[in-house]
Amino acid sequence: MDRMSLQILRAVWKRPFDVFELLTMQDNDIKSFYDTIDVLKNEGLIKFNDDKIEITEKGIEVLEENNSAPFIETKCKSCNGKIYDPNVFKEILSEFRKIFKNRPRETTEFDQGVVPEENSIRRLEFVYGRGDLEGKEIFFLGDDDLTSVVFALSKMPKRVVVVDIDTRIIDYINKVSKDLNLNLEAYPYNATEKLDKQFVGAFDTFLT
């Protein structure tokens, strides 16, 4: 499913919206937005009820097949959406803290610099808001921050794959994935070398 269709469908699954409200919830140009509305209507995924757009049963079925859910507002209401609300994914953050504290220590050999756990949650919220998380195959080039674990803990992506030069990181991510039964895989890779063809053109979202 393309990004704009997902942004529109999961919004109207939560509640009916008018066109102008929906415009603020997606990040493409106006013409593409209206073209997408027409496509979704013609495919029977949405319908108009007076001046509101509603999702249909068929639309819900398509979202469920995409491992999607009604839209979650991740922006802080107290500051008019200027920052992300830290409480939205607090259960994931709590679980991630336990995993993060036992991670392999950073090393200057690979110029690693670890960021606080909250930063990984913010990255999750940003990618989710853009419609690039649910039902997507996600690729991480390097992950000493273990952000891939946060993405996998959300249960939203179809698949999460990490490549990293540090075999300690690879082994730890794979251990966490096995212990928690996550849809997460990690492979050793030196970015100065050619990427294995199994990873080329196989993903929807790319992060470093």
N, C-alpha and C positions, 0 to 999 in steps of 0.2 A: 504494500500500500504506500502511495506517495505521501510525502510529509503534509501537504496542505489538506488532503482528504482526511488524514488521521486527525489533524488539529481541529477540523470542523466537526467531524463525526463524534469524537469523544467529548467535545464541548456540548453539543446538543443532546448527547446521551444523559448528561447531568441534568439539564433542563432546557426548555425551548429558548432560543435567542432570536432577536431580530438581526437583520443583515448587518447593520452598523455596529452592533455589539460584537458580532463574529469577526468583523474586519480587524478589530483590535487584538484578536486572539490568534492571528496567524501572521506570518512574516514574508509574504510574497506581494507582488503588485496587484492592483485592483482588478485589472482585466483577467489575470490568471485566477483570482479569487472567484469572480463571477462565472468564469468558464467551468471551474471546479464545482460550483454550486449546481450549474446546469447538468453536469455529468452525474453527480450524485443523485439529483432528482430523477433524471432519465433512467438511472439504474435501479431506482426504487429504494435507495438507501436513506433518503430524507423526504420530507413532504412539507408543504406550506399549510399552516393553519392560521388564517387571517394574516397578520403581519409577522408571525413567528415561524421559525424553522424548527421542525421536530424530527427526531430520528424514527425510523420504522423498525419493525421487527427484523426485517432483512438486514438493516444497517447494524443492529445489535449483534446479529449472528456473525456478520463480517468482522466486527471488532473483536468478538470473543475468539474467533479463529486466529486473529492477529495478536492474541494475548494482551488485549487492551482492556481498559476499564474507564468509567466516567472520569472526566478531567479532574485532576487534583490541583488546586491552587497552591503554588509553592511560594508565592511572593508574600512578604510581610504586610499585613493589613494595617498595622500601627504606623507604618512609615510610608503608606501609599505605594507599596510595591518597589521601593528603592533597593531593598535587599531581599534575600531569600529567607523564608521563615524556617528557623532551625528545628521547629517542632514537627514539621511535616514528615520527615523520615527519621524521627528520633529512635525508633526501634532498630533501624538499620545501623545508625550511628553507634548505639549501645553495643550491638553485636560486633561491629567493626573495631571498636576500641579494644576489645579482648583479643582480636586477631592481630591488630596492629602492634600491640605491645610486645608480642613474641616474634615479630618479623626479624629477618637478618639485619644487622646493623649496616648503615650506609658506609661506603668506602670511597676513598679518593681515587682508587684504581679506575673506577668507572665514572668519576666526577658526579657522584650521587649527592643529592640534597633533598631530604625528605621534608614534606610540608605537613602541617597539622591535619588531623583526621577530618576536621570540619571542611577543609578545602575539597576533599574528595566528595563529600556530600553535596557541596555547592556545584561541583562539576556534574554530578548526577542530576541535580535539579535543573541545571541549564540545558543539558542534553534532552531531558524529559520534556521541558517546556518547548523545545524546538521540534518535538515529534520525531526524534531520532533514536529513541530508546525501545519502545514497545514493539515486540515482534521482530526486532532488528538483529542482524549479525554484526557484532562489534569487534573491532580490531585495535589492540593497543601495541604501539611500537615503544617498548620500554615501559616498565611499571614498578620502579622501586618504591613508589608511594602506595602501591596495592589498590589503586583506584578501581581496577578491574574487579576486585573482590566486592566492593560496594555495588557496582553495577550488577554483578551476579546475585548478590543478596537481595536485590530489589525484585528478582524473579520476573522482570519485565522483558529483558532481551531474549531472543531465540537462542543465541549462542554468544559467548564471549571468549575471544582468543587473545593471548598475550605472547609476544616474542621479546626476549631480553638477552643480553650478553652475559648477565650474571646468573650462573646456574643455581646459586643459593636462592635467588628470587624465584626462579622457575620451580625448583623443588618445593619451596614453601607454598607457592600458589597452588600447585597440584595437590599437595597434602591437604590444604584447607578445602579445596574443591571436593576431594574424595571424602573427607571427614563430614562435610556438611551437605554432600550430594548436590553440588552446584553445577550448573551448565557452563563450566569454565575450564579452559585448557591453556597450558603454558608450554612454550617450546624455546629451546636455546637458539639464539640468532645474533650474529654480528652484522650490524647495519652497513658495514663496509663491503659486505658480500651481497650477491644477488639473492633476492627473496625467493624462497621455494615456490614453485608454480601453483601448489595447492592453495596458497594464500592470495594469489593475484586475481583481482576482480571478483573476489568471493564475499565481500563485506559491504554493509550499508553505511556504517559509521566508523570513522578512523580517528583515533586519539593518540597523542604522544605524552 
